[in-house]
Amino acid sequence: MTDTEYTGRMRPWSPAAYRIEVEGRWNESWSALFASMRITTRRGPDRAVVTCLTGRVQDQLELCGLLNSLAELHLPILNVSKINAEDHCAEDCDEKP
């Protein structure tokens, strides 16, 4: 297995796929900031809108930049998960509200 494949271990210098969930509806004007990420929405268990960003980042520095951008937009970050790269387009965030 190479550094770029999912191994369950964190390697801050290697590319990896992540799913980031934030509370709230996505404003389309923000899409350019996150061009490398797939953006979907769904309803959470409490019927609140959850926006999911999934995709690959080059390293943890890029991941930190994405998280900082979300914080600057005042979007509450609900979850950040490292995911299997092959599954990053088949996650459960595809349901549209």
HELIX and SHEET records of a PDB file:
HELIX    1   1 GLU A   28  PHE A   34  5                                   7    
HELIX    2   2 GLN A   60  GLU A   72  1                                  13    
HELIX    3   3 ALA A   85  ASP A   87  5                                   3    
SHEET    1   A 4 ARG A  38  ARG A  43  0                                        
SHEET    2   A 4 VAL A  49  VAL A  57 -1                                        
SHEET    3   A 4 ALA A  16  GLU A  23 -1                                        
SHEET    4   A 4 ILE A  77  ILE A  83 -1                                        
END                                                                             
